Each structure stands twice: as C-alpha cells, then as structure tokens.
C-alpha cells in the first residue's frame, strides 16, 4: 500500500500533535516554584512557557519519529501480517 501525500501529512500531523503534548511540560516553572505571583493568580501558572522553542523541538522530534516509522514500514517491519501475529490474531 503506497501512501498518498494527504495520508502521509495526516499521519505526520497526528505524530506532531502527540509529540507536542509530550514536550509541553519540559522546562516549565510555575509561579509557586518561583515564589512570585500577585493575589488572585493561579499558583500553577507558568512564568514563561517558551512556546517557540517547544514548537521547534516538537517539529524536530516528530520528524525523527515519523521518519523512523516510515522507514520501518517500507522495510516491512510494520505490515498487517506481522502486527497481527504480534497481537495474537490470525486471519
């Protein structure tokens, strides 16, 4: 089965989105940890989210994960027969 451009983009988008949620908590300091904050603010609010660097890291990591997955697919490691045998399902 050959991937079309839209299928490849959809798979990359899902990998990118999951990777974004994995990278969000790294390097975040809250107002409570810093000892600051004004009255009425949430103590768990981040001081600086640094979303720019997180978006760059997300893009790089998701590209590496996607490339590894596509290489495994094209080498035959990820196919329906092999995955069904791993899960104990026979057809």
Helices and strands as residue ranges (DSSP letters): H 5-23, H 31-34, H 51-74, H 80-86
